[in-house]
Amino acid sequence: MKSLVFAISAVSALALPLTAFSQTDAAPTRAQVRAELQQLEQAGYDPAKGEDPNYPVDVQAAEARVSAANGATAYGGTSSGSSSSGSRATTRPASGDELRQIYFGGE
């Protein structure tokens, strides 16, 4: 029994490093990042603004201009949607009866 446990643990320990090689996505190179930043700057984005309250909107607008100039389709790229998950939005605190129903299974 001990030899079976030892064999299983040895095989799993030897197989664990193989999962590190399974990644296929390569990080962008420094030159690619610089080229993308230059494209955004040419499209009107200014990263030197500092504390800009319109930061996400400015970047998304510049990315949309760059993707339009590069002939991108509607697939991928930036999107202006939103998502939510979970339960319904609560507009008021729960009453005592509602709390009992939540915590004690609808008594």
GROMACS elastic network, one bead per residue, 0.5 to 0.9 nm:
[ bonds ]
;  ai    aj funct       b0    kb
    1     4     6  0.51931   500
    1     5     6  0.64571   500
    1     6     6  0.86589   500
    2     5     6  0.51797   500
    2     6     6  0.60817   500
    2     7     6  0.85330   500
    3     7     6  0.59828   500
    3     8     6  0.85624   500
    4     7     6  0.50526   500
    4     8     6  0.61600   500
    4     9     6  0.85503   500
    5     8     6  0.52021   500
    5     9     6  0.61229   500
    5    10     6  0.85033   500
    6     9     6  0.51936   500
    6    10     6  0.60248   500
    6    11     6  0.86070   500
    7    10     6  0.50903   500
    7    11     6  0.61491   500
    7    12     6  0.85844   500
    8    11     6  0.52361   500
    8    12     6  0.61679   500
    8    13     6  0.85322   500
    9    12     6  0.51677   500
    9    13     6  0.60166   500
    9    14     6  0.85530   500
   10    13     6  0.50903   500
   10    14     6  0.61513   500
   10    15     6  0.85697   500
   11    14     6  0.51485   500
   11    15     6  0.60641   500
   11    16     6  0.85965   500
   12    15     6  0.50393   500
   12    16     6  0.60489   500
   13    16     6  0.53732   500
   13    17     6  0.77148   500
   14    17     6  0.66108   500
   14    18     6  0.78793   500
   15    18     6  0.55080   500
   15    19     6  0.73857   500
   16    19     6  0.57793   500
   16    20     6  0.77019   500
   17    20     6  0.55107   500
   17    21     6  0.75429   500
   18    21     6  0.55927   500
   18    22     6  0.71041   500
   19    22     6  0.53055   500
   19    23     6  0.79858   500
   20    23     6  0.67585   500
   21    24     6  0.80773   500
   23    26     6  0.81110   500
   26    29     6  0.86946   500
   28    31     6  0.81020   500
   28    32     6  0.60110   500
   28    33     6  0.66399   500
   29    32     6  0.51974   500
   29    33     6  0.64206   500
   29    34     6  0.87410   500
   30    33     6  0.51730   500
   30    34     6  0.62145   500
   30    35     6  0.86187   500
   31    34     6  0.51150   500
   31    35     6  0.61166   500
   31    36     6  0.86454   500
   32    35     6  0.50863   500
   32    36     6  0.62147   500
   32    37     6  0.86290   500
   33    36     6  0.51456   500
   33    37     6  0.61827   500
   33    38     6  0.86395   500
   34    37     6  0.50467   500
   34    38     6  0.61520   500
   34    39     6  0.86361   500
   35    38     6  0.51030   500
   35    39     6  0.62670   500
   35    40     6  0.87223   500
   36    39     6  0.50693   500
   36    40     6  0.62649   500
   36    41     6  0.86641   500
   37    40     6  0.50429   500
   37    41     6  0.61404   500
   37    42     6  0.85930   500
   37    45     6  0.88217   500
   37    47     6  0.89547   500
   38    41     6  0.50374   500
   38    42     6  0.61402   500
   38    43     6  0.85605   500
   39    42     6  0.51162   500
   39    43     6  0.62286   500
   39    44     6  0.89046   500
   39    45     6  0.89314   500
   39    62     6  0.86220   500
   39    63     6  0.86455   500
   39    66     6  0.66921   500
   40    44     6  0.65239   500
   40    45     6  0.55224   500
   40    46     6  0.81719   500
   40    59     6  0.76855   500
   40    62     6  0.56371   500
   40    63     6  0.64446   500
   40    65     6  0.84053   500
   40    66     6  0.67288   500
   41    44     6  0.52391   500
   41    46     6  0.59056   500
   41    47     6  0.77662   500
   41    62     6  0.78789   500
   42    45     6  0.71641   500
   42    62     6  0.85806   500
   42    66     6  0.86605   500
   43    61     6  0.86088   500
   43    62     6  0.53166   500
   43    63     6  0.78023   500
   43    65     6  0.62387   500
   43    66     6  0.63364   500
   44    58     6  0.82824   500
   44    59     6  0.88763   500
   44    61     6  0.86216   500
   44    62     6  0.60947   500
   44    65     6  0.88073   500
   45    58     6  0.63178   500
   45    59     6  0.62358   500
   45    61     6  0.82948   500
   45    62     6  0.58049   500
   45    63     6  0.87898   500
   46    49     6  0.61176   500
   46    58     6  0.84699   500
   46    59     6  0.87515   500
   47    50     6  0.71247   500
   47    55     6  0.89039   500
   49    52     6  0.60948   500
   49    55     6  0.89947   500
   51    54     6  0.89387   500
   51    55     6  0.81399   500
   52    55     6  0.53458   500
   53    56     6  0.82123   500
   54    57     6  0.54692   500
   54    58     6  0.60365   500
   54    59     6  0.86723   500
   55    58     6  0.52910   500
   55    59     6  0.62595   500
   55    60     6  0.85896   500
   56    59     6  0.53204   500
   56    60     6  0.60551   500
   56    61     6  0.85092   500
   57    60     6  0.51874   500
   57    61     6  0.60357   500
   57    62     6  0.85770   500
   58    61     6  0.52033   500
   58    62     6  0.62116   500
   58    63     6  0.85980   500
   59    62     6  0.51038   500
   59    63     6  0.60433   500
   59    64     6  0.85181   500
   60    64     6  0.60653   500
   60    65     6  0.86224   500
   60    78     6  0.66533   500
   60    79     6  0.82591   500
   60    80     6  0.84112   500
   61    64     6  0.50754   500
   61    65     6  0.63036   500
   61    66     6  0.87011   500
   62    65     6  0.50704   500
   62    66     6  0.61819   500
   62    67     6  0.86039   500
   63    66     6  0.50282   500
   63    67     6  0.60536   500
   63    68     6  0.84429   500
   63    77     6  0.80010   500
   63    78     6  0.70596   500
   64    67     6  0.51612   500
   64    68     6  0.60460   500
   64    69     6  0.85201   500
   64    77     6  0.78578   500
   64    78     6  0.67725   500
   64    79     6  0.89007   500
   65    68     6  0.50872   500
   65    69     6  0.60923   500
   65    70     6  0.85963   500
   66    69     6  0.50490   500
   66    70     6  0.61439   500
   66    71     6  0.86721   500
   66    72     6  0.87137   500
   67    70     6  0.50058   500
   67    71     6  0.62257   500
   67    72     6  0.51254   500
   67    73     6  0.81262   500
   67    77     6  0.73902   500
   67    78     6  0.87832   500
   68    71     6  0.51738   500
   68    72     6  0.57091   500
   68    73     6  0.79867   500
   69    72     6  0.76153   500
   72    75     6  0.77067   500
   72    76     6  0.85377   500
   72    77     6  0.80609   500
   73    76     6  0.77676   500
   73    77     6  0.85917   500
   74    77     6  0.76372   500
   76    79     6  0.79958   500
   79    82     6  0.86357   500
   85    88     6  0.85712   500
   86    89     6  0.87117   500
   87    90     6  0.86771   500
   90    93     6  0.72254   500
   90    94     6  0.82343   500
   92    95     6  0.88778   500
   94    97     6  0.80243   500
   94    98     6  0.57486   500
   94    99     6  0.62067   500
   95    98     6  0.51562   500
   95    99     6  0.61928   500
   95   100     6  0.86821   500
   96    99     6  0.50916   500
   96   100     6  0.62300   500
   96   101     6  0.86104   500
   97   100     6  0.51420   500
   97   101     6  0.62106   500
   97   102     6  0.86994   500
   97   106     6  0.89741   500
   98   102     6  0.62023   500
   98   103     6  0.86733   500
   98   106     6  0.83859   500
   99   102     6  0.50388   500
   99   103     6  0.60567   500
   99   104     6  0.80784   500
  100   103     6  0.52724   500
  100   104     6  0.53411   500
  100   105     6  0.74201   500
  100   106     6  0.68227   500
  100   107     6  0.71056   500
  101   104     6  0.55230   500
  101   105     6  0.53385   500
  101   107     6  0.59659   500
  102   105     6  0.59220   500
  102   106     6  0.65080   500
  103   106     6  0.78811   500
  104   107     6  0.64320   500
